[in-house]
Amino acid sequence: MKKYTENGEIRALICNQCGKRLIVKNGIVREGFFEASQNWNFFSEKDGEIQRWDLCESCYDELILGFRIAVETEEQVEFM
C-alpha cells in the first residue's frame, strides 16, 4: 500500500501481506517490491472495482511458490 505526499511523491510503502514498511528516500522505493492493479470488469463479482496492492519481495516469493504453473521469467536487457 503506497502513501503519497501532497505533491504525489511516495512517502511510504507498506506490504499488504506482512505489513513491512519498505525503505523510501526522496520518493523512491529503495527495496524490491511487487505492485498489482486490477480493474474488475462486467463478468466479475467485483465489477466496477479497482484494486491496488503491493508486496515486499519476500511475500512475493512466498506467493509464487504456491502457483501450480511457474511465473514466466526473462532477463532484462536494458536497465533504466
mmCIF file of the N, C-alpha and C atoms, coordinates in Angstrom:
data_MODEL
# 
_entry.id   MODEL 
# 
loop_
_atom_site.group_PDB 
_atom_site.id 
_atom_site.type_symbol 
_atom_site.label_atom_id 
_atom_site.label_alt_id 
_atom_site.label_comp_id 
_atom_site.label_asym_id 
_atom_site.label_entity_id 
_atom_site.label_seq_id 
_atom_site.pdbx_PDB_ins_code 
_atom_site.Cartn_x 
_atom_site.Cartn_y 
_atom_site.Cartn_z 
_atom_site.occupancy 
_atom_site.B_iso_or_equiv 
_atom_site.pdbx_formal_charge 
_atom_site.auth_seq_id 
_atom_site.auth_comp_id 
_atom_site.auth_asym_id 
_atom_site.auth_atom_id 
_atom_site.pdbx_PDB_model_num 
ATOM 1   N N  . MET A 1 1  ? 0.850   -1.164  0.000   1.00 0.00 ? 1  MET A N  1 
ATOM 2   C CA . MET A 1 1  ? 0.000   0.000   0.000   1.00 0.00 ? 1  MET A CA 1 
ATOM 3   C C  . MET A 1 1  ? 0.899   1.232   0.000   1.00 0.00 ? 1  MET A C  1 
ATOM 4   N N  . LYS A 1 2  ? 0.711   2.065   -0.979  1.00 0.00 ? 2  LYS A N  1 
ATOM 5   C CA . LYS A 1 2  ? 1.509   3.283   -1.070  1.00 0.00 ? 2  LYS A CA 1 
ATOM 6   C C  . LYS A 1 2  ? 0.785   4.442   -0.403  1.00 0.00 ? 2  LYS A C  1 
ATOM 7   N N  . LYS A 1 3  ? 1.567   5.287   0.235   1.00 0.00 ? 3  LYS A N  1 
ATOM 8   C CA . LYS A 1 3  ? 1.051   6.544   0.774   1.00 0.00 ? 3  LYS A CA 1 
ATOM 9   C C  . LYS A 1 3  ? 1.844   7.652   0.099   1.00 0.00 ? 3  LYS A C  1 
ATOM 10  N N  . TYR A 1 4  ? 1.137   8.713   -0.283  1.00 0.00 ? 4  TYR A N  1 
ATOM 11  C CA . TYR A 1 4  ? 1.741   9.776   -1.072  1.00 0.00 ? 4  TYR A CA 1 
ATOM 12  C C  . TYR A 1 4  ? 1.747   11.100  -0.320  1.00 0.00 ? 4  TYR A C  1 
ATOM 13  N N  . THR A 1 5  ? 2.703   11.961  -0.707  1.00 0.00 ? 5  THR A N  1 
ATOM 14  C CA . THR A 1 5  ? 2.728   13.328  -0.203  1.00 0.00 ? 5  THR A CA 1 
ATOM 15  C C  . THR A 1 5  ? 1.700   14.138  -0.992  1.00 0.00 ? 5  THR A C  1 
ATOM 16  N N  . GLU A 1 6  ? 1.498   15.372  -0.597  1.00 0.00 ? 6  GLU A N  1 
ATOM 17  C CA . GLU A 1 6  ? 0.580   16.251  -1.332  1.00 0.00 ? 6  GLU A CA 1 
ATOM 18  C C  . GLU A 1 6  ? 1.050   16.484  -2.762  1.00 0.00 ? 6  GLU A C  1 
ATOM 19  N N  . ASN A 1 7  ? 2.363   16.333  -3.009  1.00 0.00 ? 7  ASN A N  1 
ATOM 20  C CA . ASN A 1 7  ? 2.928   16.530  -4.346  1.00 0.00 ? 7  ASN A CA 1 
ATOM 21  C C  . ASN A 1 7  ? 2.853   15.271  -5.204  1.00 0.00 ? 7  ASN A C  1 
ATOM 22  N N  . GLY A 1 8  ? 2.292   14.175  -4.664  1.00 0.00 ? 8  GLY A N  1 
ATOM 23  C CA . GLY A 1 8  ? 2.182   12.939  -5.422  1.00 0.00 ? 8  GLY A CA 1 
ATOM 24  C C  . GLY A 1 8  ? 3.405   12.050  -5.341  1.00 0.00 ? 8  GLY A C  1 
ATOM 25  N N  . GLU A 1 9  ? 4.345   12.389  -4.468  1.00 0.00 ? 9  GLU A N  1 
ATOM 26  C CA . GLU A 1 9  ? 5.564   11.602  -4.287  1.00 0.00 ? 9  GLU A CA 1 
ATOM 27  C C  . GLU A 1 9  ? 5.294   10.502  -3.251  1.00 0.00 ? 9  GLU A C  1 
ATOM 28  N N  . ILE A 1 10 ? 5.856   9.323   -3.471  1.00 0.00 ? 10 ILE A N  1 
ATOM 29  C CA . ILE A 1 10 ? 5.676   8.241   -2.497  1.00 0.00 ? 10 ILE A CA 1 
ATOM 30  C C  . ILE A 1 10 ? 6.390   8.619   -1.208  1.00 0.00 ? 10 ILE A C  1 
ATOM 31  N N  . ARG A 1 11 ? 5.673   8.567   -0.090  1.00 0.00 ? 11 ARG A N  1 
ATOM 32  C CA . ARG A 1 11 ? 6.294   8.841   1.208   1.00 0.00 ? 11 ARG A CA 1 
ATOM 33  C C  . ARG A 1 11 ? 6.411   7.577   2.046   1.00 0.00 ? 11 ARG A C  1 
ATOM 34  N N  . ALA A 1 12 ? 5.604   6.553   1.726   1.00 0.00 ? 12 ALA A N  1 
ATOM 35  C CA . ALA A 1 12 ? 5.671   5.279   2.445   1.00 0.00 ? 12 ALA A CA 1 
ATOM 36  C C  . ALA A 1 12 ? 5.138   4.173   1.550   1.00 0.00 ? 12 ALA A C  1 
ATOM 37  N N  . LEU A 1 13 ? 5.708   2.986   1.707   1.00 0.00 ? 13 LEU A N  1 
ATOM 38  C CA . LEU A 1 13 ? 5.199   1.808   1.022   1.00 0.00 ? 13 LEU A CA 1 
ATOM 39  C C  . LEU A 1 13 ? 5.164   0.684   2.045   1.00 0.00 ? 13 LEU A C  1 
ATOM 40  N N  . ILE A 1 14 ? 3.985   0.107   2.235   1.00 0.00 ? 14 ILE A N  1 
ATOM 41  C CA . ILE A 1 14 ? 3.780   -0.936  3.236   1.00 0.00 ? 14 ILE A CA 1 
ATOM 42  C C  . ILE A 1 14 ? 3.279   -2.183  2.526   1.00 0.00 ? 14 ILE A C  1 
ATOM 43  N N  . CYS A 1 15 ? 3.911   -3.321  2.806   1.00 0.00 ? 15 CYS A N  1 
ATOM 44  C CA . CYS A 1 15 ? 3.499   -4.592  2.211   1.00 0.00 ? 15 CYS A CA 1 
ATOM 45  C C  . CYS A 1 15 ? 2.095   -4.939  2.699   1.00 0.00 ? 15 CYS A C  1 
ATOM 46  N N  . ASN A 1 16 ? 1.186   -5.188  1.765   1.00 0.00 ? 16 ASN A N  1 
ATOM 47  C CA . ASN A 1 16 ? -0.186  -5.534  2.129   1.00 0.00 ? 16 ASN A CA 1 
ATOM 48  C C  . ASN A 1 16 ? -0.285  -6.895  2.817   1.00 0.00 ? 16 ASN A C  1 
ATOM 49  N N  . GLN A 1 17 ? 0.700   -7.774  2.635   1.00 0.00 ? 17 GLN A N  1 
ATOM 50  C CA . GLN A 1 17 ? 0.648   -9.112  3.230   1.00 0.00 ? 17 GLN A CA 1 
ATOM 51  C C  . GLN A 1 17 ? 1.181   -9.123  4.661   1.00 0.00 ? 17 GLN A C  1 
ATOM 52  N N  . CYS A 1 18 ? 2.421   -8.656  4.851   1.00 0.00 ? 18 CYS A N  1 
ATOM 53  C CA . CYS A 1 18 ? 3.069   -8.789  6.166   1.00 0.00 ? 18 CYS A CA 1 
ATOM 54  C C  . CYS A 1 18 ? 3.138   -7.484  6.956   1.00 0.00 ? 18 CYS A C  1 
ATOM 55  N N  . GLY A 1 19 ? 2.864   -6.357  6.291   1.00 0.00 ? 19 GLY A N  1 
ATOM 56  C CA . GLY A 1 19 ? 2.890   -5.068  6.974   1.00 0.00 ? 19 GLY A CA 1 
ATOM 57  C C  . GLY A 1 19 ? 4.258   -4.420  7.061   1.00 0.00 ? 19 GLY A C  1 
ATOM 58  N N  . LYS A 1 20 ? 5.258   -5.016  6.418   1.00 0.00 ? 20 LYS A N  1 
ATOM 59  C CA . LYS A 1 20 ? 6.609   -4.441  6.443   1.00 0.00 ? 20 LYS A CA 1 
ATOM 60  C C  . LYS A 1 20 ? 6.605   -3.073  5.772   1.00 0.00 ? 20 LYS A C  1 
ATOM 61  N N  . ARG A 1 21 ? 7.275   -2.111  6.413   1.00 0.00 ? 21 ARG A N  1 
ATOM 62  C CA . ARG A 1 21 ? 7.459   -0.783  5.820   1.00 0.00 ? 21 ARG A CA 1 
ATOM 63  C C  . ARG A 1 21 ? 8.763   -0.811  5.030   1.00 0.00 ? 21 ARG A C  1 
ATOM 64  N N  . LEU A 1 22 ? 8.673   -0.598  3.736   1.00 0.00 ? 22 LEU A N  1 
ATOM 65  C CA . LEU A 1 22 ? 9.855   -0.605  2.895   1.00 0.00 ? 22 LEU A CA 1 
ATOM 66  C C  . LEU A 1 22 ? 10.553  0.746   2.963   1.00 0.00 ? 22 LEU A C  1 
ATOM 67  N N  . ILE A 1 23 ? 11.831  0.745   2.646   1.00 0.00 ? 23 ILE A N  1 
ATOM 68  C CA . ILE A 1 23 ? 12.632  1.966   2.701   1.00 0.00 ? 23 ILE A CA 1 
ATOM 69  C C  . ILE A 1 23 ? 12.278  2.859   1.512   1.00 0.00 ? 23 ILE A C  1 
ATOM 70  N N  . VAL A 1 24 ? 11.911  4.103   1.807   1.00 0.00 ? 24 VAL A N  1 
ATOM 71  C CA . VAL A 1 24 ? 11.610  5.106   0.783   1.00 0.00 ? 24 VAL A CA 1 
ATOM 72  C C  . VAL A 1 24 ? 12.452  6.334   1.091   1.00 0.00 ? 24 VAL A C  1 
ATOM 73  N N  . LYS A 1 25 ? 13.232  6.783   0.098   1.00 0.00 ? 25 LYS A N  1 
ATOM 74  C CA . LYS A 1 25 ? 14.030  8.001   0.254   1.00 0.00 ? 25 LYS A CA 1 
ATOM 75  C C  . LYS A 1 25 ? 13.777  8.906   -0.938  1.00 0.00 ? 25 LYS A C  1 
ATOM 76  N N  . ASN A 1 26 ? 13.423  10.139  -0.652  1.00 0.00 ? 26 ASN A N  1 
ATOM 77  C CA . ASN A 1 26 ? 13.159  11.137  -1.695  1.00 0.00 ? 26 ASN A CA 1 
ATOM 78  C C  . ASN A 1 26 ? 12.142  10.641  -2.720  1.00 0.00 ? 26 ASN A C  1 
ATOM 79  N N  . GLY A 1 27 ? 11.123  9.930   -2.250  1.00 0.00 ? 27 GLY A N  1 
ATOM 80  C CA . GLY A 1 27 ? 10.066  9.465   -3.138  1.00 0.00 ? 27 GLY A CA 1 
ATOM 81  C C  . GLY A 1 27 ? 10.387  8.214   -3.923  1.00 0.00 ? 27 GLY A C  1 
ATOM 82  N N  . ILE A 1 28 ? 11.559  7.622   -3.668  1.00 0.00 ? 28 ILE A N  1 
ATOM 83  C CA . ILE A 1 28 ? 11.986  6.430   -4.404  1.00 0.00 ? 28 ILE A CA 1 
ATOM 84  C C  . ILE A 1 28 ? 12.049  5.247   -3.448  1.00 0.00 ? 28 ILE A C  1 
ATOM 85  N N  . VAL A 1 29 ? 11.385  4.151   -3.818  1.00 0.00 ? 29 VAL A N  1 
ATOM 86  C CA . VAL A 1 29 ? 11.409  2.938   -3.001  1.00 0.00 ? 29 VAL A CA 1 
ATOM 87  C C  . VAL A 1 29 ? 12.764  2.272   -3.202  1.00 0.00 ? 29 VAL A C  1 
ATOM 88  N N  . ARG A 1 30 ? 13.474  2.016   -2.101  1.00 0.00 ? 30 ARG A N  1 
ATOM 89  C CA . ARG A 1 30 ? 14.847  1.514   -2.157  1.00 0.00 ? 30 ARG A CA 1 
ATOM 90  C C  . ARG A 1 30 ? 14.950  0.013   -1.919  1.00 0.00 ? 30 ARG A C  1 
ATOM 91  N N  . GLU A 1 31 ? 13.849  -0.711  -2.083  1.00 0.00 ? 31 GLU A N  1 
ATOM 92  C CA . GLU A 1 31 ? 13.832  -2.166  -1.947  1.00 0.00 ? 31 GLU A CA 1 
ATOM 93  C C  . GLU A 1 31 ? 12.979  -2.739  -3.067  1.00 0.00 ? 31 GLU A C  1 
ATOM 94  N N  . GLY A 1 32 ? 13.202  -4.020  -3.357  1.00 0.00 ? 32 GLY A N  1 
ATOM 95  C CA . GLY A 1 32 ? 12.380  -4.676  -4.360  1.00 0.00 ? 32 GLY A CA 1 
ATOM 96  C C  . GLY A 1 32 ? 10.965  -4.877  -3.845  1.00 0.00 ? 32 GLY A C  1 
ATOM 97  N N  . PHE A 1 33 ? 9.979   -4.653  -4.708  1.00 0.00 ? 33 PHE A N  1 
ATOM 98  C CA . PHE A 1 33 ? 8.578   -4.884  -4.344  1.00 0.00 ? 33 PHE A CA 1 
ATOM 99  C C  . PHE A 1 33 ? 7.776   -5.190  -5.600  1.00 0.00 ? 33 PHE A C  1 
ATOM 100 N N  . PHE A 1 34 ? 6.613   -5.781  -5.389  1.00 0.00 ? 34 PHE A N  1 
ATOM 101 C CA . PHE A 1 34 ? 5.688   -6.113  -6.469  1.00 0.00 ? 34 PHE A CA 1 
ATOM 102 C C  . PHE A 1 34 ? 4.443   -5.262  -6.301  1.00 0.00 ? 34 PHE A C  1 
ATOM 103 N N  . GLU A 1 35 ? 3.983   -4.647  -7.392  1.00 0.00 ? 35 GLU A N  1 
ATOM 104 C CA . GLU A 1 35 ? 2.757   -3.862  -7.314  1.00 0.00 ? 35 GLU A CA 1 
ATOM 105 C C  . GLU A 1 35 ? 1.729   -4.437  -8.275  1.00 0.00 ? 35 GLU A C  1 
ATOM 106 N N  . ALA A 1 36 ? 0.489   -4.505  -7.814  1.00 0.00 ? 36 ALA A N  1 
ATOM 107 C CA . ALA A 1 36 ? -0.602  -5.031  -8.633  1.00 0.00 ? 36 ALA A CA 1 
ATOM 108 C C  . ALA A 1 36 ? -1.722  -4.004  -8.693  1.00 0.00 ? 36 ALA A C  1 
ATOM 109 N N  . SER A 1 37 ? -2.364  -3.939  -9.850  1.00 0.00 ? 37 SER A N  1 
ATOM 110 C CA . SER A 1 37 ? -3.529  -3.081  -10.035 1.00 0.00 ? 37 SER A CA 1 
ATOM 111 C C  . SER A 1 37 ? -4.494  -3.833  -10.939 1.00 0.00 ? 37 SER A C  1 
ATOM 112 N N  . GLN A 1 38 ? -5.724  -3.967  -10.503 1.00 0.00 ? 38 GLN A N  1 
ATOM 113 C CA . GLN A 1 38 ? -6.717  -4.712  -11.279 1.00 0.00 ? 38 GLN A CA 1 
ATOM 114 C C  . GLN A 1 38 ? -8.002  -3.912  -11.406 1.00 0.00 ? 38 GLN A C  1 
ATOM 115 N N  . ASN A 1 39 ? -8.417  -3.684  -12.644 1.00 0.00 ? 39 ASN A N  1 
ATOM 116 C CA . ASN A 1 39 ? -9.718  -3.077  -12.928 1.00 0.00 ? 39 ASN A CA 1 
ATOM 117 C C  . ASN A 1 39 ? -10.679 -4.228  -13.231 1.00 0.00 ? 39 ASN A C  1 
ATOM 118 N N  . TRP A 1 40 ? -11.580 -4.509  -12.306 1.00 0.00 ? 40 TRP A N  1 
ATOM 119 C CA . TRP A 1 40 ? -12.513 -5.623  -12.489 1.00 0.00 ? 40 TRP A CA 1 
ATOM 120 C C  . TRP A 1 40 ? -13.585 -5.239  -13.498 1.00 0.00 ? 40 TRP A C  1 
ATOM 121 N N  . ASN A 1 41 ? -13.972 -6.206  -14.345 1.00 0.00 ? 41 ASN A N  1 
ATOM 122 C CA . ASN A 1 41 ? -14.905 -5.905  -15.429 1.00 0.00 ? 41 ASN A CA 1 
ATOM 123 C C  . ASN A 1 41 ? -16.291 -6.496  -15.188 1.00 0.00 ? 41 ASN A C  1 
ATOM 124 N N  . PHE A 1 42 ? -17.117 -6.391  -16.193 1.00 0.00 ? 42 PHE A N  1 
ATOM 125 C CA . PHE A 1 42 ? -18.529 -6.762  -16.130 1.00 0.00 ? 42 PHE A CA 1 
ATOM 126 C C  . PHE A 1 42 ? -18.765 -8.204  -15.690 1.00 0.00 ? 42 PHE A C  1 
ATOM 127 N N  . PHE A 1 43 ? -17.901 -9.117  -16.077 1.00 0.00 ? 43 PHE A N  1 
ATOM 128 C CA . PHE A 1 43 ? -18.122 -10.534 -15.801 1.00 0.00 ? 43 PHE A CA 1 
ATOM 129 C C  . PHE A 1 43 ? -17.657 -10.944 -14.408 1.00 0.00 ? 43 PHE A C  1 
ATOM 130 N N  . SER A 1 44 ? -17.177 -10.016 -13.643 1.00 0.00 ? 44 SER A N  1 
ATOM 131 C CA . SER A 1 44 ? -16.670 -10.297 -12.299 1.00 0.00 ? 44 SER A CA 1 
ATOM 132 C C  . SER A 1 44 ? -17.691 -9.920  -11.236 1.00 0.00 ? 44 SER A C  1 
ATOM 133 N N  . GLU A 1 45 ? -17.607 -10.583 -10.101 1.00 0.00 ? 45 GLU A N  1 
ATOM 134 C CA . GLU A 1 45 ? -18.423 -10.200 -8.933  1.00 0.00 ? 45 GLU A CA 1 
ATOM 135 C C  . GLU A 1 45 ? -17.971 -8.835  -8.395  1.00 0.00 ? 45 GLU A C  1 
ATOM 136 N N  . LYS A 1 46 ? -16.785 -8.403  -8.798  1.00 0.00 ? 46 LYS A N  1 
ATOM 137 C CA . LYS A 1 46 ? -16.217 -7.130  -8.335  1.00 0.00 ? 46 LYS A CA 1 
ATOM 138 C C  . LYS A 1 46 ? -16.331 -6.042  -9.409  1.00 0.00 ? 46 LYS A C  1 
ATOM 139 N N  . ASP A 1 47 ? -17.260 -6.218  -10.333 1.00 0.00 ? 47 ASP A N  1 
ATOM 140 C CA . ASP A 1 47 ? -17.441 -5.281  -11.442 1.00 0.00 ? 47 ASP A CA 1 
ATOM 141 C C  . ASP A 1 47 ? -17.439 -3.840  -10.948 1.00 0.00 ? 47 ASP A C  1 
ATOM 142 N N  . GLY A 1 48 ? -16.627 -3.014  -11.582 1.00 0.00 ? 48 GLY A N  1 
ATOM 143 C CA . GLY A 1 48 ? -16.562 -1.596  -11.242 1.00 0.00 ? 48 GLY A CA 1 
ATOM 144 C C  . GLY A 1 48 ? -15.531 -1.259  -10.183 1.00 0.00 ? 48 GLY A C  1 
ATOM 145 N N  . GLU A 1 49 ? -14.931 -2.269  -9.565  1.00 0.00 ? 49 GLU A N  1 
ATOM 146 C CA . GLU A 1 49 ? -13.907 -2.009  -8.544  1.00 0.00 ? 49 GLU A CA 1 
ATOM 147 C C  . GLU A 1 49 ? -12.526 -1.951  -9.174  1.00 0.00 ? 49 GLU A C  1 
ATOM 148 N N  . ILE A 1 50 ? -11.682 -1.112  -8.612  1.00 0.00 ? 50 ILE A N  1 
ATOM 149 C CA . ILE A 1 50 ? -10.259 -1.094  -8.944  1.00 0.00 ? 50 ILE A CA 1 
ATOM 150 C C  . ILE A 1 50 ? -9.531  -1.433  -7.657  1.00 0.00 ? 50 ILE A C  1 
ATOM 151 N N  . GLN A 1 51 ? -8.707  -2.465  -7.699  1.00 0.00 ? 51 GLN A N  1 
ATOM 152 C CA . GLN A 1 51 ? -7.947  -2.867  -6.520  1.00 0.00 ? 51 GLN A CA 1 
ATOM 153 C C  . GLN A 1 51 ? -6.458  -2.691  -6.794  1.00 0.00 ? 51 GLN A C  1 
ATOM 154 N N  . ARG A 1 52 ? -5.747  -2.172  -5.797  1.00 0.00 ? 52 ARG A N  1 
ATOM 155 C CA . ARG A 1 52 ? -4.297  -1.990  -5.889  1.00 0.00 ? 52 ARG A CA 1 
ATOM 156 C C  . ARG A 1 52 ? -3.670  -2.531  -4.622  1.00 0.00 ? 52 ARG A C  1 
ATOM 157 N N  . TRP A 1 53 ? -2.535  -3.198  -4.763  1.00 0.00 ? 53 TRP A N  1 
ATOM 158 C CA . TRP A 1 53 ? -1.820  -3.697  -3.596  1.00 0.00 ? 53 TRP A CA 1 
ATOM 159 C C  . TRP A 1 53 ? -0.352  -3.893  -3.927  1.00 0.00 ? 53 TRP A C  1 
ATOM 160 N N  . ASP A 1 54 ? 0.457   -3.939  -2.879  1.00 0.00 ? 54 ASP A N  1 
ATOM 161 C CA . ASP A 1 54 ? 1.908   -4.062  -3.016  1.00 0.00 ? 54 ASP A CA 1 
ATOM 162 C C  . ASP A 1 54 ? 2.410   -5.161  -2.087  1.00 0.00 ? 54 ASP A C  1 
ATOM 163 N N  . LEU A 1 55 ? 3.426   -5.883  -2.534  1.00 0.00 ? 55 LEU A N  1 
ATOM 164 C CA . LEU A 1 55 ? 4.059   -6.913  -1.718  1.00 0.00 ? 55 LEU A CA 1 
ATOM 165 C C  . LEU A 1 55 ? 5.553   -6.662  -1.646  1.00 0.00 ? 55 LEU A C  1 
ATOM 166 N N  . CYS A 1 56 ? 6.135   -6.897  -0.468  1.00 0.00 ? 56 CYS A N  1 
ATOM 167 C CA . CYS A 1 56 ? 7.593   -6.882  -0.372  1.00 0.00 ? 56 CYS A CA 1 
ATOM 168 C C  . CYS A 1 56 ? 8.107   -8.098  -1.150  1.00 0.00 ? 56 CYS A C  1 
ATOM 169 N N  . GLU A 1 57 ? 9.386   -8.129  -1.434  1.00 0.00 ? 57 GLU A N  1 
ATOM 170 C CA . GLU A 1 57 ? 9.938   -9.203  -2.250  1.00 0.00 ? 57 GLU A CA 1 
ATOM 171 C C  . GLU A 1 57 ? 9.778   -10.568 -1.578  1.00 0.00 ? 57 GLU A C  1 
ATOM 172 N N  . SER A 1 58 ? 9.916   -10.633 -0.260  1.00 0.00 ? 58 SER A N  1 
ATOM 173 C CA . SER A 1 58 ? 9.766   -11.907 0.455   1.00 0.00 ? 58 SER A CA 1 
ATOM 174 C C  . SER A 1 58 ? 8.349   -12.457 0.326   1.00 0.00 ? 58 SER A C  1 
ATOM 175 N N  . CYS A 1 59 ? 7.355   -11.604 0.495   1.00 0.00 ? 59 CYS A N  1 
ATOM 176 C CA . CYS A 1 59 ? 5.960   -12.052 0.378   1.00 0.00 ? 59 CYS A CA 1 
ATOM 177 C C  . CYS A 1 59 ? 5.632   -12.442 -1.061  1.00 0.00 ? 59 CYS A C  1 
ATOM 178 N N  . TYR A 1 60 ? 6.212   -11.739 -2.028  1.00 0.00 ? 60 TYR A N  1 
ATOM 179 C CA . TYR A 1 60 ? 6.020   -12.108 -3.432  1.00 0.00 ? 60 TYR A CA 1 
ATOM 180 C C  . TYR A 1 60 ? 6.578   -13.503 -3.684  1.00 0.00 ? 60 TYR A C  1 
ATOM 181 N N  . ASP A 1 61 ? 7.808   -13.741 -3.197  1.00 0.00 ? 61 ASP A N  1 
ATOM 182 C CA . ASP A 1 61 ? 8.430   -15.055 -3.387  1.00 0.00 ? 61 ASP A CA 1 
ATOM 183 C C  . ASP A 1 61 ? 7.581   -16.155 -2.758  1.00 0.00 ? 61 ASP A C  1 
ATOM 184 N N  . GLU A 1 62 ? 7.046   -15.896 -1.574  1.00 0.00 ? 62 GLU A N  1 
ATOM 185 C CA . GLU A 1 62 ? 6.188   -16.861 -0.885  1.00 0.00 ? 62 GLU A CA 1 
ATOM 186 C C  . GLU A 1 62 ? 4.904   -17.117 -1.687  1.00 0.00 ? 62 GLU A C  1 
ATOM 187 N N  . LEU A 1 63 ? 4.321   -16.061 -2.240  1.00 0.00 ? 63 LEU A N  1 
ATOM 188 C CA . LEU A 1 63 ? 3.095   -16.186 -3.025  1.00 0.00 ? 63 LEU A CA 1 
ATOM 189 C C  . LEU A 1 63 ? 3.304   -17.076 -4.244  1.00 0.00 ? 63 LEU A C  1 
ATOM 190 N N  . ILE A 1 64 ? 4.345   -16.813 -5.020  1.00 0.00 ? 64 ILE A N  1 
ATOM 191 C CA . ILE A 1 64 ? 4.521   -17.553 -6.273  1.00 0.00 ? 64 ILE A CA 1 
ATOM 192 C C  . ILE A 1 64 ? 4.958   -18.998 -6.044  1.00 0.00 ? 64 ILE A C  1 
ATOM 193 N N  . LEU A 1 65 ? 5.489   -19.313 -4.866  1.00 0.00 ? 65 LEU A N  1 
ATOM 194 C CA . LEU A 1 65 ? 5.809   -20.709 -4.558  1.00 0.00 ? 65 LEU A CA 1 
ATOM 195 C C  . LEU A 1 65 ? 4.553   -21.579 -4.572  1.00 0.00 ? 65 LEU A C  1 
ATOM 196 N N  . GLY A 1 66 ? 3.404   -20.996 -4.303  1.00 0.00 ? 66 GLY A N  1 
ATOM 197 C CA . GLY A 1 66 ? 2.148   -21.733 -4.287  1.00 0.00 ? 66 GLY A CA 1 
ATOM 198 C C  . GLY A 1 66 ? 1.502   -21.895 -5.659  1.00 0.00 ? 66 GLY A C  1 
ATOM 199 N N  . PHE A 1 67 ? 2.059   -21.294 -6.690  1.00 0.00 ? 67 PHE A N  1 
ATOM 200 C CA . PHE A 1 67 ? 1.487   -21.396 -8.031  1.00 0.00 ? 67 PHE A CA 1 
ATOM 201 C C  . PHE A 1 67 ? 1.687   -22.809 -8.593  1.00 0.00 ? 67 PHE A C  1 
ATOM 202 N N  . ARG A 1 68 ? 0.685   -23.350 -9.235  1.00 0.00 ? 68 ARG A N  1 
ATOM 203 C CA . ARG A 1 68 ? 0.823   -24.647 -9.910  1.00 0.00 ? 68 ARG A CA 1 
ATOM 204 C C  . ARG A 1 68 ? 1.630   -24.502 -11.195 1.00 0.00 ? 68 ARG A C  1 
ATOM 205 N N  . ILE A 1 69 ? 1.539   -23.346 -11.812 1.00 0.00 ? 69 ILE A N  1 
ATOM 206 C CA . ILE A 1 69 ? 2.303   -23.055 -13.028 1.00 0.00 ? 69 ILE A CA 1 
ATOM 207 C C  . ILE A 1 69 ? 3.250   -21.915 -12.687 1.00 0.00 ? 69 ILE A C  1 
ATOM 208 N N  . ALA A 1 70 ? 4.536   -22.133 -12.930 1.00 0.00 ? 70 ALA A N  1 
ATOM 209 C CA . ALA A 1 70 ? 5.555   -21.141 -12.576 1.00 0.00 ? 70 ALA A CA 1 
ATOM 210 C C  . ALA A 1 70 ? 5.366   -19.853 -13.373 1.00 0.00 ? 70 ALA A C  1 
ATOM 211 N N  . VAL A 1 71 ? 5.767   -18.744 -12.764 1.00 0.00 ? 71 VAL A N  1 
ATOM 212 C CA . VAL A 1 71 ? 5.716   -17.467 -13.474 1.00 0.00 ? 71 VAL A CA 1 
ATOM 213 C C  . VAL A 1 71 ? 6.728   -17.484 -14.612 1.00 0.00 ? 71 VAL A C  1 
ATOM 214 N N  . GLU A 1 72 ? 6.435   -16.754 -15.662 1.00 0.00 ? 72 GLU A N  1 
ATOM 215 C CA . GLU A 1 72 ? 7.383   -16.620 -16.766 1.00 0.00 ? 72 GLU A CA 1 
ATOM 216 C C  . GLU A 1 72 ? 8.430   -15.596 -16.368 1.00 0.00 ? 72 GLU A C  1 
ATOM 217 N N  . THR A 1 73 ? 9.683   -15.936 -16.578 1.00 0.00 ? 73 THR A N  1 
ATOM 218 C CA . THR A 1 73 ? 10.788  -15.047 -16.223 1.00 0.00 ? 73 THR A CA 1 
ATOM 219 C C  . THR A 1 73 ? 11.713  -14.901 -17.416 1.00 0.00 ? 73 THR A C  1 
ATOM 220 N N  . GLU A 1 74 ? 12.138  -13.674 -17.673 1.00 0.00 ? 74 GLU A N  1 
ATOM 221 C CA . GLU A 1 74 ? 13.140  -13.430 -18.710 1.00 0.00 ? 74 GLU A CA 1 
ATOM 222 C C  . GLU A 1 74 ? 14.105  -12.383 -18.200 1.00 0.00 ? 74 GLU A C  1 
ATOM 223 N N  . GLU A 1 75 ? 15.302  -12.391 -18.736 1.00 0.00 ? 75 GLU A N  1 
ATOM 224 C CA . GLU A 1 75 ? 16.322  -11.430 -18.323 1.00 0.00 ? 75 GLU A CA 1 
ATOM 225 C C  . GLU A 1 75 ? 16.032  -10.071 -18.944 1.00 0.00 ? 75 GLU A C  1 
ATOM 226 N N  . GLN A 1 76 ? 16.181  -9.039  -18.149 1.00 0.00 ? 76 GLN A N  1 
ATOM 227 C CA . GLN A 1 76 ? 16.013  -7.671  -18.636 1.00 0.00 ? 76 GLN A CA 1 
ATOM 228 C C  . GLN A 1 76 ? 17.315  -7.249  -19.297 1.00 0.00 ? 76 GLN A C  1 
ATOM 229 N N  . VAL A 1 77 ? 17.224  -6.776  -20.533 1.00 0.00 ? 77 VAL A N  1 
ATOM 230 C CA . VAL A 1 77 ? 18.415  -6.428  -21.301 1.00 0.00 ? 77 VAL A CA 1 
ATOM 231 C C  . VAL A 1 77 ? 18.926  -5.040  -20.939 1.00 0.00 ? 77 VAL A C  1 
ATOM 232 N N  . GLU A 1 78 ? 18.035  -4.082  -20.835 1.00 0.00 ? 78 GLU A N  1 
ATOM 233 C CA . GLU A 1 78 ? 18.433  -2.709  -20.532 1.00 0.00 ? 78 GLU A CA 1 
ATOM 234 C C  . GLU A 1 78 ? 17.877  -2.295  -19.186 1.00 0.00 ? 78 GLU A C  1 
ATOM 235 N N  . PHE A 1 79 ? 18.701  -1.607  -18.411 1.00 0.00 ? 79 PHE A N  1 
ATOM 236 C CA . PHE A 1 79 ? 18.265  -1.082  -17.128 1.00 0.00 ? 79 PHE A CA 1 
ATOM 237 C C  . PHE A 1 79 ? 18.151  0.425   -17.235 1.00 0.00 ? 79 PHE A C  1 
ATOM 238 N N  . MET A 1 80 ? 17.060  0.973   -16.746 1.00 0.00 ? 80 MET A N  1 
ATOM 239 C CA . MET A 1 80 ? 16.877  2.423   -16.803 1.00 0.00 ? 80 MET A CA 1 
ATOM 240 C C  . MET A 1 80 ? 17.107  3.009   -15.451 1.00 0.00 ? 80 MET A C  1 
# 
